Amino acid sequence: MTLQSDTEALASIEEEARAMLKKIGLPDDPVKKEVVISLRQIIAIARYRKGLGADPVVD
């Protein structure tokens, strides 16, 4: 699969992170809790970038 833009890449990352978060659920293990926090941060970053509406300039 070839992604056409950063926005599509972020959407794909968000989708995968959401799937992983759903699979993990709310764990009791401290390490798994850190993974959940990281996945939520990835989703938040992806949403923020999509909200900007522009792809960054890449040199």
DSSP file (Angstrom, degrees, kcal/mol; ACC not computed):
  #  RESIDUE AA STRUCTURE BP1 BP2  ACC     N-H-->O    O-->H-N    N-H-->O    O-->H-N    TCO  KAPPA ALPHA  PHI   PSI    X-CA   Y-CA   Z-CA
    1    1 A M              0   0    0      0, 0.0     2,-0.5     0, 0.0     0, 0.0   0.000 360.0 360.0 360.0 130.6    0.0    0.0    0.0
    2    2 A T        -     0   0    0      2,-0.0     2,-0.4     0, 0.0     0, 0.0  -0.917 360.0-141.7-107.6 128.6    1.4    3.4   -1.0
    3    3 A L        -     0   0    0     -2,-0.5     3,-0.1     1,-0.1     4,-0.0  -0.748   2.6-154.9 -92.2 136.3    0.3    6.4    1.0
    4    4 A Q        +     0   0    0     -2,-0.4     2,-0.3     1,-0.1    -1,-0.1   0.690  69.3   1.2 -84.4 -20.9   -0.3    9.6   -1.0
    5    5 A S  S  > S-     0   0    0      1,-0.1     4,-2.0    50,-0.0     5,-0.1  -0.969  73.7 -98.4-158.2 169.6    0.2   12.1    1.8
    6    6 A D  H  > S+     0   0    0     -2,-0.3     4,-2.8     1,-0.2     5,-0.2   0.859 120.5  58.6 -62.3 -34.9    1.2   12.7    5.4
    7    7 A T  H  > S+     0   0    0      1,-0.2     4,-2.2     2,-0.2    -1,-0.2   0.913 107.0  46.0 -62.6 -43.0   -2.5   13.0    6.2
    8    8 A E  H  > S+     0   0    0      2,-0.2     4,-2.2     1,-0.2    -1,-0.2   0.889 112.0  52.1 -66.0 -38.6   -3.2    9.5    4.8
    9    9 A A  H  X S+     0   0    0     -4,-2.0     4,-2.5     1,-0.2    -2,-0.2   0.926 110.6  47.6 -62.5 -44.5   -0.2    8.2    6.7
   10   10 A L  H  X S+     0   0    0     -4,-2.8     4,-2.9     1,-0.2    -2,-0.2   0.884 110.0  52.7 -64.5 -38.5   -1.5    9.7   10.0
   11   11 A A  H  X S+     0   0    0     -4,-2.2     4,-2.3     2,-0.2    -1,-0.2   0.904 110.9  47.6 -62.9 -40.4   -5.0    8.3    9.3
   12   12 A S  H  X S+     0   0    0     -4,-2.2     4,-2.4     2,-0.2    -2,-0.2   0.912 112.5  48.3 -66.7 -42.9   -3.5    4.9    8.9
   13   13 A I  H  X S+     0   0    0     -4,-2.5     4,-2.7     2,-0.2    -2,-0.2   0.917 111.7  50.2 -62.9 -43.4   -1.4    5.2   12.0
   14   14 A E  H  X S+     0   0    0     -4,-2.9     4,-2.6     2,-0.2    -2,-0.2   0.920 110.1  50.3 -60.9 -43.8   -4.4    6.4   14.0
   15   15 A E  H  X S+     0   0    0     -4,-2.3     4,-2.1     1,-0.2    -2,-0.2   0.922 113.1  45.3 -61.3 -45.5   -6.5    3.5   12.7
   16   16 A E  H  X S+     0   0    0     -4,-2.4     4,-2.3     2,-0.2    -1,-0.2   0.893 112.6  50.8 -66.5 -39.4   -3.8    1.0   13.7
   17   17 A A  H  X S+     0   0    0     -4,-2.7     4,-2.6     2,-0.2    -2,-0.2   0.902 109.9  50.5 -65.2 -40.5   -3.3    2.6   17.1
   18   18 A R  H  X S+     0   0    0     -4,-2.6     4,-2.5     2,-0.2    -1,-0.2   0.905 110.2  50.1 -62.8 -41.0   -7.0    2.5   17.8
   19   19 A A  H  X S+     0   0    0     -4,-2.1     4,-2.0     2,-0.2    -2,-0.2   0.910 112.4  47.0 -63.7 -42.2   -7.1   -1.2   16.9
   20   20 A M  H  X S+     0   0    0     -4,-2.3     4,-2.3     2,-0.2    -2,-0.2   0.906 111.5  51.1 -65.5 -40.9   -4.2   -1.9   19.2
   21   21 A L  H  X S+     0   0    0     -4,-2.6     4,-2.6     1,-0.2    -2,-0.2   0.905 110.1  49.4 -62.7 -42.0   -5.8    0.1   22.0
   22   22 A K  H  < S+     0   0    0     -4,-2.5    -1,-0.2     1,-0.2    -2,-0.2   0.891 111.8  49.3 -63.7 -39.5   -9.1   -1.8   21.6
   23   23 A K  H  < S+     0   0    0     -4,-2.0    -2,-0.2    -5,-0.2    -1,-0.2   0.883 114.6  43.9 -67.5 -39.5   -7.2   -5.1   21.7
   24   24 A I  H  < S+     0   0    0     -4,-2.3    -2,-0.2     1,-0.2    -1,-0.2   0.883  86.9 179.6 -74.8 -39.5   -5.2   -4.2   24.8
   25   25 A G     <  -     0   0    0     -4,-2.6    -1,-0.2    -5,-0.2    -2,-0.1  -0.454  56.5 -29.8  72.8-146.7   -8.2   -2.7   26.7
   26   26 A L  S    S-     0   0    0     -2,-0.1    -1,-0.1    -4,-0.1     7,-0.1  -0.837  77.0-163.1-109.0  92.7   -7.5   -1.4   30.2
   27   27 A P        -     0   0    0      0, 0.0    -2,-0.1     0, 0.0    -3,-0.0  -0.293  25.5-149.1 -78.9 159.3   -4.7   -3.4   31.5
   28   28 A D  S    S+     0   0    0     -2,-0.0     5,-0.0     4,-0.0     3,-0.0   0.678  72.9  98.2 -92.6 -24.7   -3.5   -3.9   35.1
   29   29 A D  S  > S-     0   0    0      1,-0.1     4,-2.1     2,-0.0     5,-0.2  -0.478  73.4-138.9 -68.2 128.0    0.1   -4.4   34.1
   30   30 A P  H  > S+     0   0    0      0, 0.0     4,-1.7     0, 0.0    -1,-0.1   0.855 102.5  52.0 -58.0 -37.4    2.2   -1.1   34.4
   31   31 A V  H  > S+     0   0    0      1,-0.2     4,-1.7     2,-0.2     5,-0.1   0.919 109.7  48.6 -66.5 -42.4    4.0   -1.8   31.2
   32   32 A K  H  > S+     0   0    0      1,-0.2     4,-2.3     2,-0.2    -1,-0.2   0.852 106.8  57.2 -66.0 -33.4    0.8   -2.3   29.3
   33   33 A K  H  X S+     0   0    0     -4,-2.1     4,-2.3     1,-0.2    -1,-0.2   0.901 105.1  51.4 -62.2 -39.8   -0.6    0.9   30.8
   34   34 A E  H  X S+     0   0    0     -4,-1.7     4,-2.4     2,-0.2    -1,-0.2   0.878 108.5  51.5 -64.0 -37.7    2.4    2.8   29.3
   35   35 A V  H  X S+     0   0    0     -4,-1.7     4,-2.6     2,-0.2    -2,-0.2   0.916 109.1  50.4 -64.2 -43.0    1.6    1.2   25.9
   36   36 A V  H  X S+     0   0    0     -4,-2.3     4,-2.3     2,-0.2    -2,-0.2   0.919 110.5  49.2 -60.8 -44.7   -2.0    2.4   26.3
   37   37 A I  H  X S+     0   0    0     -4,-2.3     4,-2.1     1,-0.2    -1,-0.2   0.921 111.3  49.8 -61.2 -44.2   -0.8    5.9   27.1
   38   38 A S  H  X S+     0   0    0     -4,-2.4     4,-2.3     1,-0.2    -2,-0.2   0.910 109.9  50.2 -61.8 -43.1    1.5    5.9   24.1
   39   39 A L  H  X S+     0   0    0     -4,-2.6     4,-2.3     1,-0.2    -1,-0.2   0.905 109.6  50.9 -63.4 -41.1   -1.2    4.8   21.8
   40   40 A R  H  X S+     0   0    0     -4,-2.3     4,-2.2     1,-0.2    -1,-0.2   0.881 110.0  50.4 -63.9 -36.8   -3.6    7.5   23.0
   41   41 A Q  H  X S+     0   0    0     -4,-2.1     4,-2.5     2,-0.2    -2,-0.2   0.897 108.8  51.7 -67.4 -39.7   -0.8   10.1   22.4
   42   42 A I  H  X S+     0   0    0     -4,-2.3     4,-2.4     2,-0.2    -2,-0.2   0.923 110.6  48.5 -61.1 -44.4   -0.3    8.8   18.9
   43   43 A I  H  X S+     0   0    0     -4,-2.3     4,-2.4     1,-0.2    -2,-0.2   0.915 111.1  50.4 -62.1 -43.4   -4.0    9.1   18.2
   44   44 A A  H  X S+     0   0    0     -4,-2.2     4,-2.2     1,-0.2    -2,-0.2   0.904 111.2  48.2 -63.1 -41.8   -4.0   12.7   19.6
   45   45 A I  H  X S+     0   0    0     -4,-2.5     4,-2.4     2,-0.2    -1,-0.2   0.915 111.0  50.8 -65.1 -42.3   -1.1   13.7   17.5
   46   46 A A  H  X S+     0   0    0     -4,-2.4     4,-2.2     1,-0.2    -2,-0.2   0.914 111.4  48.0 -61.9 -43.0   -2.7   12.2   14.3
   47   47 A R  H  X S+     0   0    0     -4,-2.4     4,-1.9     2,-0.2    -1,-0.2   0.900 110.5  51.9 -63.8 -40.5   -5.9   14.1   15.0
   48   48 A Y  H  X S+     0   0    0     -4,-2.2     4,-1.0     2,-0.2    -2,-0.2   0.934 110.5  47.2 -62.8 -46.7   -4.0   17.3   15.6
   49   49 A R  H >X S+     0   0    0     -4,-2.4     4,-0.8     1,-0.2     3,-0.6   0.899 110.8  51.6 -63.5 -41.1   -2.2   17.1   12.3
   50   50 A K  H >< S+     0   0    0     -4,-2.2     3,-0.6     1,-0.2    -1,-0.2   0.874 106.1  56.6 -62.3 -35.0   -5.3   16.2   10.4
   51   51 A G  H 3< S+     0   0    0     -4,-1.9    -1,-0.2     1,-0.2    -2,-0.2   0.740  96.3  63.2 -69.4 -23.4   -7.0   19.3   12.0
   52   52 A L  H << S-     0   0    0     -4,-1.0    -1,-0.2    -3,-0.6    -2,-0.2   0.809  93.1-148.6 -71.8 -28.1   -4.2   21.5   10.6
   53   53 A G    <<  +     0   0    0     -4,-0.8     2,-0.4    -3,-0.6    -3,-0.1   0.588  60.5  89.2  75.9  10.9   -5.3   20.6    7.1
   54   54 A A  S    S-     0   0    0     -5,-0.5    -1,-0.1   -48,-0.0    -2,-0.1  -0.999  70.7-126.5-142.4 144.6   -1.9   20.9    5.4
   55   55 A D        -     0   0    0     -2,-0.4     2,-0.0     1,-0.1     3,-0.0  -0.644  37.2-109.3 -83.6 143.6    1.0   18.6    4.8
   56   56 A P        -     0   0    0      0, 0.0     2,-0.5     0, 0.0   -50,-0.1  -0.355  33.7-104.8 -69.7 154.1    4.4   19.8    6.1
   57   57 A V        -     0   0    0     -2,-0.0     2,-0.5     2,-0.0     0, 0.0  -0.688  35.8-157.2 -79.7 127.4    7.0   20.8    3.5
   58   58 A V              0   0    0     -2,-0.5    -3,-0.0     1,-0.1    -1,-0.0  -0.927 360.0 360.0-111.2 127.8    9.6   18.1    3.2
   59   59 A D              0   0    0     -2,-0.5    -1,-0.1     0, 0.0    -2,-0.0   0.451 360.0 360.0 -84.5 360.0   13.1   18.9    1.9
